[in-house]
Amino acid sequence: MKLTLRAALAGLVLVAAGCATAATPTASPSSAAPTAVPSATPAPTPDACAKANLTLHTAGKLTIGTDNPAFGPWFGGTPPKGSTWQVSDPTSGQGLESAVAYAIAQKLGFTKDEVVWVAVPFNNVIQPGPKAFDFDVNQVSYSAERAQAVDLSDGYFDDNQAVVGFKSAPIAKAKSVADLKAYRLGAQVGTTSYKYITDNIAPTAQPRVYNTNDAAIKGLQAKQIDGIVVDLGTAFYMRDAQLTDGTIVGSLPTVGEQEHFSAVLNKGSPLTACVNTAIGALKADGTLDALRKQWIESQGSVPVLQ
């Protein structure tokens, strides 16, 4: 889920999630590899990306950041007793982003026990300045604006936005983007979800902004808003794990370039080109496609709002 970066899955999902009919378009996963925005980062030489030659936050370790709590379907596993991780355990290798992170690590020559995870709030990740990680995976959508402050890798996952509400509420009957204009919507601050509301839905009621998606859930439950706009993958988690009587009203059509998630690195990081090389290899060998099917497409399909 996330900020003018975080959560179009341009068809990221699959088996009917309940209300879709044969006549209703459904969001379906793209069979194409995730979109890559051409990078100004020059291709590295093989020696530059050799494990022994990498410039790392901690020598001999690959430090990966993400937010805490770490939510599904991006992360999975139960945090062990005494762990500081909440909800899910990034070290488990379960969930799309945990699995992708370990796959990148492997391409860079690191074993699982050489990977260290650190908790970094989403807003801190996309701000300029030194980072306490080598790269971060946190549903950060690529944008040219963000790329001015940090390095953003080539895309490892194509995303689209969706609307979550209650089955019993009038918004659940919306069939188009135009139908959403009459409702008060909310999203996490700084996300592409919020930008989608203001730029493409343009509701008559001023949208509400929340510091976290958890806060947006509470706002929905308190009837401050009628619906939440989030990444489609996050919408599944909200519907299935965080709400009673929740529903995904529909996925939202892509406007402009395909939205995709990028790993975040320090601006000018010498590791960026190597991470891009690893992502390219994971696309070529089918790993990213397989992980998308395993962790996202298995969640089901939803109507596509027109």
Sequence and secondary structure as in RCSB ss.txt:
>XXXX:A:sequence
MKLTLRAALAGLVLVAAGCATAATPTASPSSAAPTAVPSATPAPTPDACAKANLTLHTAGKLTIGTDNPAFGPWF
GGTPPKGSTWQVSDPTSGQGLESAVAYAIAQKLGFTKDEVVWVAVPFNNVIQPGPKAFDFDVNQVSYSAERAQAV
DLSDGYFDDNQAVVGFKSAPIAKAKSVADLKAYRLGAQVGTTSYKYITDNIAPTAQPRVYNTNDAAIKGLQAKQI
DGIVVDLGTAFYMRDAQLTDGTIVGSLPTVGEQEHFSAVLNKGSPLTACVNTAIGALKADGTLDALRKQWIESQG
SVPVLQ
>XXXX:A:secstr
  BSS    SS   SB SS  TTS B    SS       SS    GGGGSGGG   SBTTBEEEEE SS  TTTS
 S   TT S  SS GGG  SHHHHHHHHHHHHTT  GGGEEEEE  HHHHTSSS  SSSEE SS B  TTGGGTS
EEEEEEEEE EEEEEETTSGGGG  SHHHHTTS EEEETTBHHHHHIIIII  SS  EEESSHHHHHHHHHTTS 
SEEEEEHHHHHHIIIII SSEEEEEE    SS EEEEEEE TT TTHHHHHHHHHHHHHTTHHHHHHHHHTGGG 
B BB  
